């Protein structure tokens, strides 16, 4: 009939078809698709249902800040206590003999207030790392006790109102540094990864009351290792550790760990960046895309802020292509995941822009990630940046040492708005298609 086009089935047979909407074609689904769903084309060639937040997020240029420590701070780390709906920040208080200190923050709307800081180590500390044990409802802080021969130490905290109290500290081993913690919600265990005697090592911890016990130490990288960052992948029930392999040309490397009882075993390490040395490694899990995202400074590419998407399969991990999120020199990089807008939020110090604290949101599609416009959250120089996501108020909060305000410990609440991915519209599903299956659009 009038207006039809001639098509072929690829084997010599031809027929006429209605060209409305460009005809039809088979695509692989990313996520389940129902018959009649409006779908969009993803960057990796798969299709998904149109999503009001599938285009990533836009960070508001209006940022509320608050000081959590009126003194010089560094080595900041933070985690969200979902039971008490509080964020807990650990840091080195340089205004108080470098003691390890923690403070509880309460978010209300786009503002944050803090209780009174509490010392968890009356000794000089470094490399504080905080995680939340949702089974025990406890905060776990791992740190290096400089005053005790650089001994790796772990303390369990209990949040009550706007304060936190701590049990007796548990020591691991001397000469530990670059500590990073994560929590395996399936095994209900805490993982502490660290550098000792140059190699990358880890232990599995079990929280009981206000203390923690550990299994045997396991090596995940026998070569010289630093820039360690660990995260739990709840889709595969694996722990992924990203790090810099100093014995392997300082390349960015990742390894997948599996917990069994009080121990952890690892697959073969995989290089994700082989252009040159990396720094400021930060890994996060995207629970919408079921991918891990590693943010880092790529010294092999003019020290640019870079991110890469990893897919865990069994005991290994594969990566897509690296994506630059800041084309200028970047330091103090940290990534967090904002579930409300299905986006990874990366905060960093933009060295070329007067070291201003900056954040940018990225959305994962397939094995890649794309970013929206960055927003400056602090016009002064910002060091030791760390972020946490408040799932109750649905805000990412970035914490930093504000060099423009006497190095005070400061927090910035980042408000995000989801962006639709409808601009990538391709058509309508001609039948139901399950995730990873092929269906007609």
N, C-alpha and C positions, 0 to 999 in steps of 0.2 A: 504494500500500500504506500501511499505518498509519504515521503519523509523517512522511510526505513533505510537501513544500511546493510550491506552485504558483509557477513562475517564468516570466518572459517573455524573449524574445530581443530585445526593443526594437522589433520590427516587427509586433507583434500576435499572433505565435504563442506559445502557452503550453504548458508541459509540467510534469510532476511531477518533483521531484528529491529526493535524499537530503540533508537539512540537516546531516549530521554534519560538524563543523568549520566550519560556516557556509557550505557550498557551495564554489563555485570562482569565481575571477575572474582576469582578465588583468593582469599587472604587468610593468613594465620591470625587467630585471635589472641590478644593479650588481655586476659580476663574473660569471664563468661559473657556471652552476648546473646540476647533474646531476639526472637523473630520480630522484626519491625524496629529494632533499636537504631537510633541515629548514631553513626560511628565516625571516628576520625582516624586519619592515617598517622601512625607514629614514625619517629625518625629512623627506626630500624626496619620499616616496611610492614610491621604488624598493624592490626587495627584494634581500636578499643571504643567502648561506649563514650559518647561525649560527656564531659565532666565539668561542672562549674568550677572545680579547683584543679583540673587537669593541665591547665596552662601555667601552673606554678603559682607564685605568690608575689605580691607587691608589698614591700615594707614601708610603713608610714614614715614620712620625713619628720613627723613630730614625735620626739622621743623623750620620755620622762626618766630622769636620773635621780639617784639617791646615794649618799655616802654610807658604806657599811663599816668602814674603819678609818677614823681620823688620824691616820699615821701612814708611814711608808710601808707598802706591802708588795710581796711578789709571790711567785709559785702558787697561783690561784687555781682551785679546782672546785667543782660544785656538782650537786645531784639533787633530784626532786624526790621528796618523801611523799608518795601518793596517798599514804594512809592519813597522815597529818596535814596533807596539802600545804607543805612548806618546802622551800628550797634551802639547802644547807651549803654554805660556802666554807671551805678550808683554805688557809693561807699562812704564809710566813709573816709574822708581825715584826717588821724591822724596827718599829717604834717601841717594842717590848722585848729586847734581847733576842730577836729572831725566833721567838717561841711559836710553836704550832698552835694556831687559833682557829676557832670555828664560830660561825654566827648563823642564826636562823632568820630567813626572810619570808615575809608574808606579802603575796601579791593580791591587790584588789583593783580590778579593772586594768588600767594601764599604769598603776603606781605600785611601788614596793616600799615596805618599811622593815626595819630590822630590830631584833632584840639585842640584848647585851652580849658582846663577844665572850667566848669561853675558851680558856687555854686547855688544849688536849695534850700538849707536851711542853714541860718546863725545861726545854733544851732547844738549841738551835736546830731548825728543821729545813729540809729541802724536799722537792719532788712529791708534794702532797697529791694524792689521788683519791677521789670520793666516789663511792657507788652506793646504791640503795638495795638492801636485801628485802624484797617484798614478802617473802615467806616469814622471816623473823621480825619484819617491820622495824629494821634497824639501819642506821647509817654506818657504813664501814669506811674508815680513813686509813690508807696506807701511806707511809712517809719514810724518809731517810732521817735518822736521828744522828746529826753531825756530832753532837756532844757525846755520843756513845759509839765511837769508831765507825761512823757511817752505817750503823745497823739498820736494816729494814725492819720497820715496826708497824703494827696494825692495832687500831683501837676501834671499839664498837661504841656507837653513840645512840642515845635514845632521845627523841624529840618530845618535848612536853610544852605545849603552848608556844611561846616565842623563845624558848631556851632549849639547850641540849646538854645532857650529862653523859659522862663516859665511864666505861668499865676499865679494868686494868689492862694496860698495854701489853701486847704479845710481841716478843722479839723473834725475828726470823734468823737472819745471818748478817754478818758484818760486810762492809764494802758493797752495799747494794745501792743502785741509783736508777734514774729513769723509770720510776715505778708507774704502772698503769693498772687500773682495776676495772672489772666488769662483773656483771651478775648473770648467771645462767638460771633462768626462771624455770626451766624444765627439770634440771638436776637439783635446783635450789642450793647452788653453791656460788661462792665468790671466787673469782680468779684474780690473782696478783701476778702480773708479768713485770720483769725487771732485767736490768743488766748487772751481772756479777762476774768478776774475773774476765771481763770483756764479752762474754757470751750472753745470749738471750735465754732467760730461764723463767719458769713460772711454778706456782703452787696453787693448789685448790684448798679453799677454806670453808669451814662449816661453822656458822654462827649458832651459838647456844646461849640464851640469856644475854648477858652483857660481855661475853668473851667469844673468842674464835679459835678454832684449832685447825691445823694444816696437815695435808698429806705430804708425800715425798716430793722433792724438787725434780722438775723435768726440764730438760734443755730443748728449746724449740729452734735455736740457731747456734751452732757451735762456733761460728765465726764472730768477729768483733761486731757488736750490735748496740745501737742506740736509737733515739727518736721513736720510742715504743708507744703504741697506742692500741688498746684492745676494745672489742665490742662483741656483744652477743647477737647472733643472727637467729631470731625466734622462728623463722621459716624452716631452717635446716637443723635447728637445735645445735648449733656449733658456735664456738668462740673463734673470732678472726683477729689475729694480731698483725698489725702493720708496723714496719720498722725500717730503719736504714741499716743495710748490710755493709758495714765499714770494711769487711774483708772481701767484699764483692764489688769493688769500685764505688762504694757508697750508694749503690742502687736502692731504690724503693722496693721493698719485698713484703710479701704477706704469706701467712701460713694459717691453716685451718686446724683447730683443736677440738677434740671430742672428750667430754668428761665421762668417766666411769668410776663410780664410787668417789673416793677422795683423790683420784689421780686424773691426769689428762694426757692424751696421746695426740701426736701431730702428723699431718700429711707432709708432703714434699713442699718446701717453700717455692713460691712463684714470684718472679720479678714483675712489678707493674710499672716501673720507670727506669729505663736504661740509658737515658740521655746524659746523666751525670748525677752528682750528689743531690740528695733531697734533704729538706729540713722541715721543722714544725709540722710533723705528721699528726693528723687527726682523723680517726675513723668513726663512722656513724652508720646505723642500720635504718634503711627506709622500709618501714613495715607495709607501705602501700605497694611499692614496686617489688618488695622482697629482694632487695639488693643492698649491698654495702657500698658506701661512698667514702673514698679516701681523699682528703684535702691535704695539700702539701705545697711547699715552695720548691720549685724545680730550678735548681742552680744550673742545670744544663741548658736551661732555656731562659737566660737573663733574670733568674730569681723570680719568675712570675708565679702568681698564685694559680694553682692547678688542681683539678679534681678528676677523679676517674671512678667508674662504676664497676663493681665486682660482683660476680655471680658464683655462689657456693654450690658445688655439686659433689656430694660424698665428702671426701676428705681433701678436696682440692678447690681451687678458685680460679676463675678466668676473668679477663678484663676487656672492656671496650676501649675505645680511643680516649686519650687524655684530652680534657677541655680546659682552656685557660679562663679563669673567672676574674683575674686582675692582671692586666698586661704590664704592670709596673712592679717594682720590687715590693715583696710582701713578707711580713713577719707575723709572729704570734697568731698563727692560724688555728681556729677551732671550728668544728662542724657539729651541729645538732639537728634533730629532726622535728619539724613542726607538723604533727599529725592532723591538725585542724585544716591545714591547707595543702597537705600531702607534699611538702617541700623540705628540702635540706637547706638550712640557713647557715651560712659560713660567715663568721666574724673574723676580722683580721686588722692588723696595723698596716696602713698604706704608707710605706716608707717614703715613696716619692711625693706623697701629698702630705708632707709635714707630720708623718706618722699618725695621722688621724685614725681613730677607731671607726671601722667601716663594716657594714654587713651587706650581704647579697643573698638572694633566695634562688634556688635551683630546683627544677623538677626533673625527675628521672623518667626517661622513656626508653624502654628496651635496655640496651647496654650503654646508653649515653645520657648526658645531663645538659640541660640548657638553663641559662641564667637570665634574670630580669635586671633592672637597673639598681646599682648599689646605692646605699644610703649611709651617710656619715652619722654615727651615733654620738661621737665625741670629737669636737673640733681641736682638742688638744692631743698631744702625743699619748698613745695608749699602749701599755705594755702588759704582759702576762695575762692576755685575754682568755677567758673561759666562758662557756655558755651552758645553760640548762633549760629544758623545756618544762613548763608548768602545764600539765595536761588538764588541770582543773580550770584555770583561767585561759588556757590555750594561748599562752604567750611564751616566746623565747626571751630569756634574760641574759644579757652579756655582762660579765664582771671584768674589771680591769684596774690596773694601777694608773691613775690619772696624773701624768707627768706635768700637766698644766695646773694642777692643784695639789702641790706638795706630795705627789705620789700616793694620794689617798686612795684607799680601796673604794671603788664606785661601781654601781650597777645601772644598767640601761635596759628598760623594758621595751622590747621591739614588738609593735603591733603589725600583724600581717593581714592582707586581704587576698582571698583566692581569685585567680584569673581563669576564665574559661578557656578550654582548648578547642572551642568551636571553629576557630579560624582554620583548623586542619581538617574540616569536614570533608568526607569523601563519598558518603552515601548511606543507604539503609540496608540493614541485614535482611537477607531473603532466607530466613530460617534461623533456628537456634544453633549456636556454636559454643562448645565448651572451651575453656582456657587451653591454649597451645594447639587446638584443633584447627582444621582448615574449613572455612565456610564461604558461602557466596554472598557478595555485597552488591 
